[in-house]
Amino acid sequence: PQAAVTIATEGLRSATEHLRFDDLPLGEAIDNATVTQAFHTRTIDGTAEPERELSIPYRGERLVGRQLRDQLDDWVARGIITASCAQAVQKVQEHPEWLSLEGDTVVVLGAGAEMGPYRSL
């Protein structure tokens, strides 16, 4: 439990030091926030064809199909993920219709990060 608290505390400390808002470190922006600031929403309608196959980013590539299944097997063998995690990913591979988000609303933060949803969305 203490390790989890330490990890969370350090993650928040790092975020307030490194993330920026309006050219200020996040912690300073929060401390100096005024009541006049407001959140806004934006709708972005995509123009690309929807992805029809699950792909996972890994080392600068997108793993799909057999390549993804082989990587999942390797991760399970090396104890990096559990077998149940691999089975969950494989279940999504078997049901590509689950990748459709039509009619859903998605809120994102850090969408362009390596594991962020930007490309898939």
N, C-alpha and C positions, 0 to 999 in steps of 0.2 A: 504493500500500500504506500509506503513512504517513497519508493522509487517512482510510482505513478504520480504522486503529488509533485515530486521534484521535476519530472519530465514536463508536466503541465505548466508549472511555474516558470521553468526555463523557456518553454515554447512561447508563453505569453510575453515574457521579458524580451525575447528575441524579436517577436512580432512588433512590439511597440518601439523597438530600436530600428528595425530594418524596413518595415512597411512604411510607405509614405502616403500622405493625403494632402493634396493642395500644396505640394512642395515642402511639407513639414513632416518630420518623423511622426508616426501614428500616435505615440504617447503624447507628444506636444500638441498635436492637432486635437486630441481628445480633451486635454487639459484646457485648451483655449477655445473650445467649441462654444458657439453662441446659439441662442435660441432661434436665430434667423435661418440657420442652416436647415435644409430639408432634404429628404430623400426623394428621388424621382424614379419613375419607372420608364422603361423603354422596351418597346416590342421590336424584335428583329425577325423579319420573315426571311428564312433561308431560301436560296435559289438552287442549291445543289441537290442532286438526287440523294434520297435517304440511303444510309448504309443498310444493306440487306444481310450482312454477315458480321458476327461479333469480331472485333479486332481489339487487341490489347497492346498499348505502347510498351516497348521493351528495347532498351539500348539503341535508340534511334530508329527502330523499325516498328512495324505493326504486325503482330503475330496473329495469324488467322488459320482456320482449318486444322489440318494435320500438324502444322508447325506449332500452333498453340497447344494442341493436345499433348504433343511430345514435350513441350516446355513445362506444362503442368505436371506431367509424370516425373520429369527431372526434379522439379521443385519439391514434389511430395517425397521422392526418394532421398533428397538431401535434407528433408525436414524444414524447408523454407515455408511451405504452406501445409495445411492439413489435407487429408484425403477428402474431407467434406467440403473444403474450399474448392478444390479441383472439380469435384462432382457438381457443385453449384455453377461454376463457370461453364462446364460442359453441358449442363442442362440448358443454359441460355443459348449455347451454340446450337443445340438441338431445336430450339424454338426462336428462330430469328424474328418472328412476328412480335416478340416481346420488346424488340428494339424500337418499335414505333412509339413515339410520344405524342401522336396526334391527339389534340384535345387536352393535353396536360400543360401545366404551367411549371416552368423550371426557373429557379433563382440560383444564380451562380456567383461565386467569389473566387478569384484566381482561376478563371476558366481556361486560361492559356497555359497553365502549368503542365508539366509532363503527364501527370495523371488527371489533369483537369478535363472537363467534359466538352470544351469548345469544339474540337474537331468533330466529335460524334454528334453534338447537337447541331 
